Amino acid sequence: MKVDWSIKIGDVLTMVTIIVSVVALLISWSKDRDSSRKEQADRVRAAVGVAVAKLDRLQALQLSGFLELQPVFVDTSEMLARDFNAVAARDFLWKSIDVERSKILGKVLDDHIETAYVGLFSHFPAIRPMFLDTLAQLKASDEEILRAFREAAERDVLAVPKRKADYNSSELERSLRARAAEHRAELERRTTKILEPVHAFLLQVVTKSDSEILTQGIASASGKP
């Protein structure tokens, strides 16, 4: 039996064509895969940006309450100078604080801040408890500082009738402004500290490679490096 070891030109060309086609297909598949991975990772990074912006927005809203009360301080001081009814002036101030707080809470709901973590949850499930715990701490600090401010403002208002003879409405106004600035600064200090861990985590996510975001997200969210 005689074996034909000859190779025809046509066969070689066919083999080369097949190899080139396979290589081209693999390159195209790799590019498509990389493109898809990058698109998914970029969506996660965009979700990080949304989460950071929402948290910063919440802090800004909480701090804005003290600034929005500035005209109320003027009205309270003038009311007290006119009537010298400290209880009525105090009640007016408290009511105004509650109205402003309701406006802020409405804005928080409108901005959907409490669900800002949703875009990250599929890749980093630990973000949900971290995010919700952060929101709870921010809320608690806001309520504590607001309560302290109300008590301090009440003392200032109720102390005025004792000085009826030489009372100047601008004195109470300045006092309330100073109280507001003091408590606003304390709220900013506390909320900034509360936000540090979640900010650090989100920054870590952004700096990861596409592969790390998509394949190591769960491990990282669980506290592993």
C-alpha positions in Angstrom: 0.0 0.0 0.0 1.4 3.4 -1.0 0.7 6.5 1.1 0.4 9.8 -0.7 2.3 12.4 1.4 1.8 15.2 -1.1 -0.1 18.3 0.0 -2.0 20.3 -2.5 -1.9 24.1 -2.6 -5.7 24.2 -2.3 -5.6 22.2 0.9 -3.0 24.6 2.4 -5.1 27.6 1.5 -8.2 26.0 3.0 -6.3 25.3 6.3 -4.9 28.8 6.4 -8.4 30.3 5.7 -9.9 28.2 8.5 -7.1 29.2 11.0 -7.4 32.9 10.1 -11.2 32.7 10.5 -10.9 31.1 13.9 -8.3 33.6 15.1 -10.5 36.5 13.8 -13.5 35.0 15.6 -11.6 34.6 18.8 -10.3 38.2 18.6 -13.8 39.5 17.9 -15.3 37.5 20.8 -12.6 38.8 23.1 -13.3 42.4 22.1 -17.0 41.9 22.6 -16.4 40.3 25.9 -14.1 43.1 27.1 -16.6 45.7 25.8 -19.4 44.0 27.6 -17.4 43.8 30.8 -16.4 47.4 30.6 -20.0 48.5 30.0 -21.2 46.5 33.1 -18.3 47.9 35.2 -19.1 51.4 34.1 -22.7 51.0 35.1 -21.5 50.0 38.6 -19.2 53.1 38.7 -22.1 55.3 37.6 -24.2 53.8 40.4 -21.4 54.7 42.8 -21.5 58.3 41.6 -25.3 58.3 42.2 -24.9 56.9 45.7 -22.3 59.4 46.7 -24.3 62.3 45.3 -27.4 61.2 47.2 -25.6 60.8 50.5 -24.0 64.2 50.0 -27.4 65.6 49.1 -28.9 64.2 52.3 -26.2 65.9 54.4 -26.7 69.2 52.6 -30.4 69.0 53.2 -30.0 68.4 56.9 -27.5 71.3 57.2 -29.7 73.6 55.2 -32.5 73.5 57.8 -30.5 75.9 60.0 -30.0 78.4 57.2 -33.6 78.3 56.2 -34.6 79.3 59.7 -32.8 82.7 59.6 -35.9 84.7 58.7 -37.8 82.9 61.4 -35.3 84.2 64.0 -36.2 87.7 62.9 -39.9 87.1 63.2 -39.6 85.5 66.6 -37.5 88.4 68.0 -39.9 91.0 66.7 -42.9 89.1 68.0 -41.4 88.9 71.4 -40.4 92.6 71.4 -44.0 93.5 70.5 -46.0 91.2 72.8 -43.4 90.0 75.4 -45.3 86.7 75.3 -42.3 84.3 75.6 -44.5 81.1 75.4 -46.2 82.3 72.2 -42.8 83.2 70.7 -41.4 79.9 71.6 -44.3 78.0 70.2 -44.0 80.0 66.9 -40.3 79.2 66.7 -40.9 75.5 67.3 -43.8 75.4 64.8 -41.5 77.0 62.2 -38.7 74.5 62.9 -41.2 71.6 62.4 -42.5 73.1 59.2 -38.9 73.5 57.8 -38.1 69.9 58.9 -41.2 68.6 57.1 -40.0 70.3 53.9 -36.6 68.7 54.2 -38.1 65.3 54.8 -40.2 65.8 51.7 -37.2 66.6 49.6 -35.4 63.5 50.9 -38.4 61.3 49.8 -38.6 63.1 46.4 -34.9 62.5 45.8 -35.3 58.7 46.6 -32.2 58.9 48.7 -33.0 55.8 50.7 -32.8 53.6 47.6 -29.7 55.1 46.1 -27.7 51.9 46.7 -29.9 49.8 44.4 -27.6 50.1 41.3 -24.7 48.6 43.3 -26.6 45.8 45.1 -26.2 43.1 42.5 -22.4 43.3 42.5 -21.9 44.5 46.1 -24.7 43.1 48.3 -23.1 44.3 51.5 -23.7 47.9 50.4 -27.4 47.6 51.4 -26.9 47.1 55.2 -24.0 49.6 55.1 -26.1 52.2 53.3 -29.1 51.7 55.5 -27.0 51.9 58.7 -25.5 55.1 57.5 -28.9 56.6 56.8 -30.0 55.6 60.3 -27.0 57.2 61.9 -27.5 60.4 59.9 -31.2 60.5 60.9 -30.3 59.9 64.6 -27.7 62.6 64.6 -30.0 65.1 62.9 -32.8 64.4 65.4 -30.4 64.7 68.4 -28.8 68.0 67.2 -32.2 69.4 66.4 -33.5 68.5 69.8 -30.5 70.2 71.4 -31.0 73.3 69.3 -34.7 73.5 70.2 -33.9 73.3 73.9 -31.1 76.0 73.6 -33.4 78.3 71.6 -36.2 77.8 74.1 -33.9 78.9 77.0 -33.0 82.0 75.1 -36.6 82.9 74.3 -37.9 82.3 77.8 -35.1 84.3 79.4 -36.1 87.5 77.6 -39.1 88.6 79.8 -36.7 89.0 82.7 -35.0 91.8 80.7 -38.1 93.5 79.4 -37.0 97.0 80.4 -33.8 97.0 78.3 -34.7 94.3 75.7 -33.6 94.8 72.1 -35.0 92.4 69.5 -31.7 92.2 67.7 -30.2 90.5 70.8 -32.4 87.5 70.6 -32.0 87.3 66.8 -28.2 87.3 67.2 -28.5 84.7 69.9 -30.7 82.4 67.8 -28.4 82.8 64.9 -25.4 81.9 67.0 -27.2 78.9 68.4 -28.1 77.7 64.9 -24.5 78.2 63.7 -23.2 76.2 66.6 -25.5 73.3 66.2 -25.1 73.3 62.4 -21.4 73.0 62.8 -21.8 70.1 65.2 -24.2 68.4 62.8 -21.8 68.8 59.9 -18.9 67.4 62.0 -21.0 64.3 63.1 -22.5 63.6 59.7 -19.1 63.9 57.9 -17.7 61.3 60.3 -20.7 59.0 59.8 -20.3 59.3 56.0 -16.5 58.5 56.0 -16.8 54.6 56.0 -19.3 54.4 53.2 -17.5 57.1 51.2 -14.3 55.1 51.6 -16.0 51.9 50.4 -17.5 53.5 47.4 -14.2 55.1 46.4 -12.6 51.7 46.6 -15.2 50.3 44.2 -14.5 53.1 41.7 -10.8 52.5 41.6 -11.1 48.7 41.0 -10.5 47.3 37.5 -13.4 46.1 35.4 -12.6 42.5 36.2 -12.3 43.2 40.0 -15.7 45.0 40.0 -17.4 42.1 38.2 -15.7 39.2 39.8 -14.5 40.3 43.2 -17.4 42.6 44.2 -19.0 40.2 46.5 -15.7 39.4 48.3 -14.9 43.1 48.7 -18.3 43.9 49.9 -17.9 41.3 52.6 -14.9 43.1 54.0 -12.1 41.2 52.2 -9.4 43.2 50.4 
